Amino acid sequence: MAIQFCSHCGDTLPESRDATVQCTCCGSTSPNTVLGAVSRSSSSDFPSELRRRRTIRAPERALAPTDTWSATDVACPRCRAPEVRYTALQLRSADEGTTMFYACPACALRWNEDN
């Protein structure tokens, strides 16, 4: 049921199926304007600090410059350079493998693989 307020004191009026509603705070009587009215709302109509924080994305992790990464004999899939740079990060849960990040110094291609 929709909420209505007392026109005299501003307090919320109790729900009633009668044509008039008496305020429990000041005792004045007001017409029941919400009799038979239907109110629909969803959770998005009520802002929530928790919902706002849930939608905030974590900042992206910055990777170190690729010239500080280790070299490996993996060939670049684009230019076929025989050696590329790599680094590994644990992005998923501890019981899963690491994510390998590769960078080709010849053509600047970057890719990753989940181990």
Legacy VTK file of the C-alpha trace (Angstrom):
# vtk DataFile Version 3.0
C-alpha trace
ASCII
DATASET POLYDATA
POINTS 115 float
0.000 0.000 0.000
1.205 3.536 -0.684
2.293 5.820 2.152
0.486 9.057 2.899
1.406 11.849 5.264
-0.606 14.022 7.626
-1.232 17.466 6.118
-1.052 19.061 9.589
2.026 17.550 11.282
3.729 15.615 8.447
3.750 12.288 10.285
2.994 9.108 8.350
-0.634 8.093 8.476
-1.598 4.519 9.365
-2.947 2.200 6.685
-6.712 2.269 6.522
-9.491 0.893 4.346
-11.823 3.718 5.443
-12.502 6.911 3.449
-10.739 9.013 6.116
-7.607 8.412 8.164
-6.921 9.789 11.635
-3.337 10.810 12.457
-1.976 8.978 15.504
0.372 11.881 16.252
-1.836 15.009 16.177
-5.326 13.467 15.915
-6.399 15.352 12.776
-8.460 13.567 10.145
-7.454 13.491 6.474
-9.111 11.976 3.417
-7.665 8.588 2.475
-6.114 9.511 -0.897
-4.408 6.167 -1.398
-7.501 4.028 -0.995
-7.311 1.524 -3.844
-4.041 2.975 -5.163
-1.328 0.537 -6.185
2.324 1.407 -5.765
5.069 -0.459 -7.578
8.765 -0.073 -6.933
11.957 -1.992 -7.437
15.226 -2.146 -5.553
16.797 0.284 -8.035
14.340 2.966 -6.820
16.093 2.967 -3.455
19.792 3.886 -3.693
22.026 1.801 -1.504
25.588 2.408 -0.373
26.253 -1.336 -0.601
24.944 -1.465 -4.189
27.076 1.562 -5.102
30.211 -0.026 -3.646
29.472 -3.305 -5.416
29.486 -1.576 -8.801
32.804 0.199 -8.224
35.482 -1.636 -10.149
38.848 -2.359 -8.634
41.696 -0.483 -10.276
43.562 -2.424 -12.925
46.858 -3.859 -11.776
49.705 -2.173 -13.543
52.281 -4.574 -14.938
55.964 -3.747 -14.785
57.546 -2.508 -18.038
58.098 -5.430 -20.414
61.845 -4.814 -20.593
62.039 -6.036 -16.977
60.187 -9.288 -17.807
62.068 -12.553 -18.305
62.791 -13.878 -21.802
61.534 -17.223 -23.106
61.853 -19.280 -26.298
58.129 -19.015 -27.124
57.624 -17.748 -30.687
55.440 -14.710 -31.312
52.197 -15.771 -33.042
52.137 -12.606 -35.180
55.709 -11.992 -36.380
57.287 -15.352 -35.441
60.066 -13.684 -33.432
61.914 -16.558 -31.710
62.029 -14.926 -28.272
59.412 -12.992 -26.300
59.217 -11.545 -22.792
56.900 -12.983 -20.136
55.710 -12.538 -16.570
53.303 -14.552 -14.423
50.564 -13.393 -12.065
48.231 -15.315 -9.778
44.889 -13.790 -10.834
42.564 -16.676 -10.026
42.125 -18.702 -6.848
45.170 -20.265 -5.227
44.288 -23.803 -6.318
44.337 -22.795 -10.003
47.327 -22.047 -12.192
48.936 -18.700 -12.852
48.205 -16.434 -15.795
51.169 -15.964 -18.121
51.500 -12.584 -19.834
53.621 -12.420 -22.982
54.943 -9.413 -24.909
56.831 -9.486 -28.196
59.586 -6.836 -28.311
59.672 -7.015 -32.133
56.022 -6.273 -32.995
54.624 -5.179 -29.562
51.956 -7.917 -29.550
50.683 -8.793 -26.070
48.720 -11.911 -25.130
48.073 -14.072 -22.109
47.491 -17.737 -21.339
45.925 -19.396 -18.311
48.029 -22.275 -16.996
LINES 1 116
115 0 1 2 3 4 5 6 7 8 9 10 11 12 13 14 15 16 17 18 19 20 21 22 23 24 25 26 27 28 29 30 31 32 33 34 35 36 37 38 39 40 41 42 43 44 45 46 47 48 49 50 51 52 53 54 55 56 57 58 59 60 61 62 63 64 65 66 67 68 69 70 71 72 73 74 75 76 77 78 79 80 81 82 83 84 85 86 87 88 89 90 91 92 93 94 95 96 97 98 99 100 101 102 103 104 105 106 107 108 109 110 111 112 113 114
